[in-house]
Amino acid sequence: MRRLIVSIYKEFLLLIRDIEGIALLFLMPITLVIVITLIQDRSFKNVFESKIEVVIIDSDSDSLGFSFRKGIKQSQIFNVTEYISQDSVSLDKARQEVAEGKYQIGIYIPEHTTQKIKAKAIHLVREQLPFSINTDKETAISPAIIILFFDPITKESFKNLAKSKLTEFAAQTETQIIYETYSRVIDALTNQSSQVNYPGEPIIRFDEVMVSEYTSGITPNTVQHNVPAWTIFGMFLICIPIAGNIIKERNDGCLARLKTLPISYLTIITGKLIVFIIICLIQALLIILIGMYLMPLMDMPKLQVTNWLTLFFITLASSFAATGYGIVIGTWASTQTQASIFGSVSTVILAAIGGVWIPVTVMPDVLRSVSEISPMNWSIQGYYSVFLRSVTLIELLPQITKLMIFYACCTLLSLFFRKYQANK
Amino acid sequence: MTNSNILEIHNLTKYYKGKVEPAVDNLSLNIFKGEIFGLLGPNGAGKTTTISILCSLLKPSSGKIIVAGLDLNHHLNEIKSRIGVVAQDIALYDKLTAYENLYYFGRLYNVDKHTLNHKIDFFLDRLRLKNYKNQKIRNFSGGMKRRINLIAGVLHDPEIIFLDEPTAGIDVQTRSVIRDFLLELKSKDTTLIYTSHLIDDAQKLCDRIGIIDYGKLITIGSPGQLIEEQMDCNSLEDVLLVLTGRNLREE
């Protein structure tokens, strides 16, 4: 124990005397989390936060055009600009503006669209009745067409979302017209004026409830993703200074001296492990505090922490995994260059497949399966569970166990490399 | 010096992976308690390999080593605490001060804080480094680093000290200080096993010298004896050249 304490003290002194190294250890992940969160903020925001710029050219100027515009305006996902005009100039202008990217979607409601829908509704009602009635004059029944045009760079998923919303408005308007037509027919049959208005409220309503009483109710956003993601990335990036520390110790001959001393290699690496785990924990705490207090000042969502205990344990397990990874690289690599290149590239790959850059849920199936082998994925899943699902410590055990097994494997591997080198 | 063995080497052999020739070839040797024993030979003769095996840095391919009556294979940790190693490389942390380096290594040898602090002060003073106690190693000259390197290996009063080229690359003055210091250790009945290319140093310091080449022990004896045994040799350097030849060696 005495030897371990003195080893920790030595590692601590070595670390605090490398000011540039410490600055990099803290500044790099902090910079990454701020920059990446700002960049990803827009694409990560859900539809209620990020509005779709829409231009409407309403040549119908009737109830469809009116209710369509009203529905779109009331919806929180569109930012609407209107041209109420029957000339082709407005249409051409709107088309050009969409093509130039000023708007993401253009909606053109042609002349007589309402009339066409009404005619279609009357036709439908007539077909349902066993006798013929006199209503409005029948017009030729051709489908009502609403024309959409999109900015060429609009993503397919965005288009589908917009189309789905517009279909919803169209269906509502269509239902209203059919309802009103039926009302008029009934009035005609009964010679009464019912004065029944179409109920604006939908008949079916969706209520969202939490899947368990522990669910936090916090929605995923760019901060909830990026803070844990880049905390993990920063932790794993610590493999470079750890490996550098081990290689320097070996190249300077200090490790050879230590081998001649009555101290086990496990004690030596445990000393390093403890110091670098403390660094990881401080690093994580800093980034979490940035998520909680700095991000909101930058017009980004606040990181919401509901359970500090589970957060501490997943961070601790992640720190063990990251530090163990650094130790195995340091034991295996023979030069600083090898360790730096392998350490940084492998961390980037593990981060990419682990869901640090983009969440695993939006990855292709193949990558989603591959991500299962990344310790960063286990870690990020653990953080999601803590931040978004408010899991208990017991429920977090699978992720913690995986990370600790990864650490144990790294330690065993580094002991193996060490033995292999000694037997050369 | 007594004639009781402190170190016994029996049929020591070491093959490096991928090499056909052994680096150490069936070497047998006894070293007496309290003597300074020099291991001399050309580059690649097997000196450093032998020393590395003796201080447990390398594993032998075969052979038996008894240190202070203990088998190296079975009592490694106990032996480690009874030996001191002064390697050829300056094995110090350059971001730590002289004191911090010595404190770290001393504590790993389990020397208690009070004794350790006293010893650090004593040795720094003895090797004329007292004023540099709290300076970082990175600011030290080569000679100063060598002296700290030496102190780090003797803080725990080892019974045997292995010294691999302890005076390499330093000036005459520092060599003289180190030589005196080693003789002082010998006077306290410490055994020193010493390798060097500096024949003059070896001749002045060593009670006995073993000359090895191609991993084999060629001869052993006191410097005077070795010179006497070889016709037309006036110095240990002549003896070495006669016994190991004048051909240049690969490392």
Contacts between the chains, C-beta under 8 A, distances in Angstrom:
chain1	res1	chain2	res2	distance
A	2	B	107	6.7
A	2	B	110	7.2
A	3	B	107	7.1
A	3	B	108	5.5
A	3	B	110	7.7
A	6	B	103	7.8
A	6	B	104	6.0
A	6	B	107	4.2
A	6	B	108	6.5
A	7	B	104	8.0
A	7	B	108	7.7
A	9	B	104	7.7
A	10	B	93	7.2
A	10	B	96	7.1
A	10	B	100	7.5
A	10	B	104	4.8
A	13	B	95	7.3
A	13	B	96	5.9
A	13	B	100	6.2
A	14	B	93	6.3
A	14	B	95	5.5
A	14	B	96	7.0
A	17	B	95	4.4
A	17	B	96	7.8
A	17	B	136	8.0
A	18	B	95	7.0
A	249	B	93	7.9
A	252	B	89	7.1
A	252	B	90	7.5
A	252	B	91	6.5
A	252	B	92	7.4
A	252	B	93	7.4
A	252	B	94	7.3
A	253	B	87	5.7
A	253	B	89	3.2
A	253	B	90	6.7
A	253	B	91	3.7
A	254	B	91	4.9
A	254	B	92	6.9
A	254	B	93	6.1
A	256	B	57	5.8
A	256	B	87	6.0
A	256	B	89	7.1
A	256	B	91	6.2
A	257	B	85	6.6
A	257	B	87	6.3
A	257	B	91	3.9
A	257	B	105	7.2
A	257	B	152	7.2
A	258	B	108	7.4
A	259	B	56	6.8
A	259	B	57	5.6
A	260	B	55	4.8
A	260	B	56	6.1
A	260	B	57	6.3
A	260	B	80	6.3
A	260	B	83	7.3
A	260	B	85	4.2
A	261	B	80	6.1
A	261	B	105	7.2
A	261	B	108	4.9
A	261	B	109	6.5
A	262	B	77	4.7
A	262	B	78	7.8
A	262	B	80	4.3
A	262	B	81	4.5
A	262	B	108	7.5
A	262	B	109	7.1
A	262	B	110	7.3
A	263	B	108	5.1
A	422	B	58	7.4
A	422	B	59	6.6
A	423	B	17	7.6
A	423	B	59	6.2
A	424	B	16	6.9
A	424	B	17	5.3
